[in-house]
Each structure stands twice: as C-alpha cells, then as structure tokens.
Amino acid sequence: MQKILIGFIALSQIFFVGCNSQKKNAPILEEEEMVELLVDIHMADAALNRGVSRGKINQSEVKKYYKDILEAHNISREQFDSVYNYYSKDFDNFEELYNEVILRLQKKKKNLELQKRSAKDSIE
C-alpha cells in the first residue's frame, strides 16, 4: 500500500511539474493577439517605407513607431522577440498564423480601396 501511495505522489509531482513547465514555456501573447500585433506591424511597415522613401519620415522616427505599436499591445521588444521565436519554432502553425495575418491585411486593403472609391464617387 505504501508503494502505491509513494508511486501516486511521485506521479502527481511529475504531473504538476509538467504543467508548470508548460505554463512557463507558453507565450505571453495568444495566437489571436500575435496576429493582431503582426497586422499592426506590417501596416506600419507599409506606411513607414512609403514615408521614408518620400522623405516625410526620417529614419530616426521609425524606431518610435515600432515602440509605440509594442506599447499599444502591452509588450516589450524582448517579449516580442521571445513570442516570435516561440511561434516560429512550429513552422506549420506559424504558417497558419501568418496566413491569417495576410488575410486580415488583404481585408484592410480592400476596405481602404472601397473607401477611396466612395470618396472619389462623392466628389464627382
């Protein structure tokens, strides 16, 4: 009986340690939050590249834009790097995550194009 009890205690300790280590390895951002963050980053990329190439934004301002995005998502640069590395380790899942990012960016682009057409139609 004692051996069974000791075995049960040992197994329960392994279980609890395993659960705790999974929580430690879990990312600070859930996939949905990561998708939203990556959409914001890629939207900023597009705007910043356009602004820098036209001379409207200087290179020193670029870091501030990214810092502001991370702050809006309540995450530091180090945390972002850690979360990015976490998700990128599982290529198939990371590909699905980025497919969702691409879909959302395409929707945003389509909405912007519709807004431009509406504005143009209202002027004419």
C-alpha positions as CSV (number, residue, x, y, z in Angstrom):
1,M,0.0,0.0,0.0
2,Q,2.9,2.4,0.8
3,K,4.5,1.7,-2.6
4,I,1.2,2.6,-4.3
5,L,0.9,5.8,-2.3
6,I,4.6,6.8,-3.0
7,G,4.0,6.0,-6.6
8,F,0.9,8.1,-6.7
9,I,2.7,11.0,-5.0
10,A,5.6,10.7,-7.4
11,L,3.3,10.7,-10.5
12,S,1.3,13.7,-9.2
13,Q,4.6,15.6,-8.6
14,I,5.7,14.9,-12.2
15,F,2.3,15.9,-13.5
16,F,2.3,19.2,-11.6
17,V,5.9,20.0,-12.6
18,G,5.0,19.2,-16.2
19,C,2.0,21.6,-16.1
20,N,4.1,24.3,-14.6
21,S,6.8,24.0,-17.2
22,Q,4.2,24.2,-19.9
23,K,2.9,27.4,-18.4
24,K,6.5,28.8,-18.3
25,N,7.0,28.0,-22.0
26,A,3.6,29.4,-23.0
27,P,3.9,32.6,-25.0
28,I,2.9,35.9,-23.4
29,L,0.6,36.6,-26.3
30,E,-2.1,34.2,-27.5
31,E,-2.2,33.5,-31.3
32,E,-5.0,35.9,-31.8
33,E,-3.1,38.7,-30.1
34,M,0.0,37.8,-32.0
35,V,-1.9,38.1,-35.3
36,E,-3.3,41.5,-34.3
37,L,0.2,42.7,-33.4
38,L,1.7,41.4,-36.6
39,V,-1.0,43.1,-38.7
40,D,-0.2,46.4,-36.9
41,I,3.5,45.9,-37.5
42,H,3.0,45.2,-41.2
43,M,0.6,48.1,-41.6
44,A,3.3,50.3,-40.0
45,D,6.0,48.8,-42.3
46,A,4.0,49.8,-45.4
47,A,3.3,53.4,-44.1
48,L,6.9,53.8,-42.9
49,N,8.5,52.6,-46.0
50,R,6.4,54.9,-48.1
51,G,7.0,57.8,-45.7
52,V,10.8,57.2,-45.6
53,S,11.1,56.9,-49.3
54,R,9.2,60.1,-49.9
55,G,11.3,61.9,-47.2
56,K,8.3,62.6,-45.0
57,I,9.6,60.4,-42.1
58,N,13.2,60.3,-41.1
59,Q,14.9,57.1,-40.2
60,S,15.2,58.1,-36.5
61,E,11.4,58.3,-36.2
62,V,11.0,54.7,-37.4
63,K,12.0,53.1,-34.1
64,K,9.5,55.2,-32.2
65,Y,6.7,53.9,-34.4
66,Y,7.5,50.3,-33.7
67,K,8.0,51.1,-30.0
68,D,4.5,52.7,-29.9
69,I,3.0,49.6,-31.5
70,L,4.5,47.3,-29.0
71,E,3.4,49.6,-26.1
72,A,-0.1,49.6,-27.5
73,H,-0.1,45.8,-27.3
74,N,1.5,46.0,-23.8
75,I,4.6,44.1,-24.8
76,S,8.3,44.9,-24.8
77,R,10.7,44.3,-27.6
78,E,12.3,41.5,-25.7
79,Q,8.9,39.9,-25.1
80,F,8.0,40.3,-28.8
81,D,11.2,38.6,-29.8
82,S,10.6,35.8,-27.4
83,V,7.0,35.3,-28.6
84,Y,8.0,35.5,-32.2
85,N,10.7,32.8,-31.6
86,Y,8.2,30.7,-29.8
87,Y,5.7,30.7,-32.6
88,S,8.3,30.3,-35.4
89,K,9.6,27.1,-33.9
90,D,6.4,25.3,-35.2
91,F,6.6,26.0,-38.9
92,D,3.1,24.7,-39.8
93,N,1.4,26.6,-37.0
94,F,3.5,29.7,-37.8
95,E,2.5,29.5,-41.5
96,E,-1.2,29.3,-40.5
97,L,-0.7,32.3,-38.2
98,Y,0.9,34.3,-41.0
99,N,-1.9,33.2,-43.4
100,E,-4.3,34.8,-41.0
101,V,-2.2,38.0,-40.9
102,I,-2.2,38.1,-44.7
103,L,-6.0,37.6,-44.9
104,R,-6.5,40.5,-42.5
105,L,-4.1,42.7,-44.4
106,Q,-5.9,41.9,-47.6
107,K,-9.3,42.8,-46.0
108,K,-7.9,46.1,-44.8
109,K,-6.5,46.9,-48.2
110,K,-9.9,46.1,-49.8
111,N,-11.7,48.3,-47.3
112,L,-9.3,51.2,-48.0
113,E,-9.8,50.8,-51.7
114,L,-13.6,50.9,-51.2
115,Q,-13.3,54.0,-49.1
116,K,-11.2,55.7,-51.8
117,R,-13.8,54.8,-54.4
118,S,-16.6,56.1,-52.2
119,A,-14.7,59.3,-51.6
120,K,-14.0,59.7,-55.3
121,D,-17.6,59.0,-56.2
122,S,-18.9,61.6,-53.7
123,I,-16.6,64.2,-55.2
124,E,-17.7,63.7,-58.7
